[in-house]
Amino acid sequence: MGNSKPHFNVAAAIILKNDRVLITKRLKGSHLEGFWEFPGGKQEKGESLEDCLEREIDEELGLKIRANNSLLIVNHDYGFKSISIYVFDCTIIAGEPRALQCLEIRWVDPADLEKFEFPPPDLKIIELLNL
């Protein structure tokens, strides 16, 4: 019997400024509402991961970024769906981040990330940032 569980590719941005990383809080009513995360979103059909990330960051934060190199891929199974998070190092091209499609945004010292509640797959990203 085939696996009918949906799988999603997600692109996530590591955006640094003054040695602080940008994190966002998920909207109420969304999957994992109230958790903090690295900004990004689901890849649409026919779009590259870099294009996905640049589009999502523009929609969520009103920020123009460039997705540079891929840092990490995190695979996670939630039971009812599975995801692969492709984490990219990003550069801000224009704008200041605004909470357009998230509850809140913060610039955080990577060493302080453990004080925030993140979904399980994001913990691997935090480990990478604190190496």
N, C-alpha and C positions, 0 to 999 in steps of 0.2 A: 504494500500500500504506500502511495507517495506521500511525501510531507507537504501538507497544504498550508502550513504556517507561513504567513508573509515574512519576507526578508526585505529590509530597507538598507540602502547605503546612505550614510549621513556624513556630512563634512562639518568639521569643527575648526574654529579659528583660535590660534594663540596670538593675541594682539598685545604686544608689550609697549609700555610708554614709561619712561623714568623708572625702569626695573619693576614695574607693576604690571600685572596681567588683568585683562578685562574679563569679568564674569557677568552673567545675566541671571535673573531669577525668572523661573517659568510662570506663565500666566495661570490664574485660577481656571479650572475646567479643562486644562490640558493634561496629557499623560505626565505623571510625575510633577504635578503642580506644586509650586512653592519650593522646589529644589533649585539650587544654583547649578549653572552649567557653563561650559564654554560656548560662546555663541556660534550658531550655524543652523543647519537644517537638512531636510531630506533632499536627496538628489532626484530631479525630475527626469523623465524619459528623454534620452537624446542629449542630455547636458553633461559636460565634463564635471568632475568634482570641483575643480577650480572655479568654473563658471557658477556652479551651484552655490559655493561658499560666497563668492562676490555678490551674487543676487540676494542671498539670504541676509547677509550683513547689511546690505543696503535697505532691504525691507524691514528688518528688525531694529536697526540702529541708525539708519540714515547716514551710514558711513561708507565712503568709497575705500575699498582695500584692494590689495593685490595678494593673491594666494601664492606664496613662494614654494618652498620645498615641503614635501610630505615628511612628517616627523615620526608618525606612529599609526598603526591600524589596530583598533580594539574591536574584537568580536564579542558580542554578548547576546545571550538568549534569555528573554523575559518569560518564556513559557508559551505565551500566545503569539509572540512575534520574535524575530531575531534581527539584530542590527550589526552592521560593520561601521565603526566610526573612523573616518579618515581625518587625521589631525594635521593641520597645516600651519606652518609659521607664516604670519601675515604682516604686511606693511600697510600702514594707513597712508592713503593717497590724498584724501580730502575729507574735511568735516570733523565734527565733534560728535561722539556717540550720544544718542538720545534713546530713551526707553519707548520705542514705538510699538513693538510687539512683544514686550516682556514687562514684568512688574517693576523691575529695578535693575540698575547697572552699578557696578563698583569696580574700581581699580584696586587690586589687592596685591600685597607682597606675596610671592609664591609660598614663602614659609608659613603664611597665615591661612592658606587655603583649607587646611584641615579643620579650621574653626567653622567652616560653612558646610551645610548638608548638600552633598552631591549624589547623583545616581551612581550605582555600583561601577558601571564602565568608566566613568570619569575619574575614578580613583587611580587608574593606571596612568592617566594623563597627568595627574597631580604628582605621581611618583617621578615621571619623566622630568617635570619642571623643577623638581627638588633634588635632582642628581648632582 
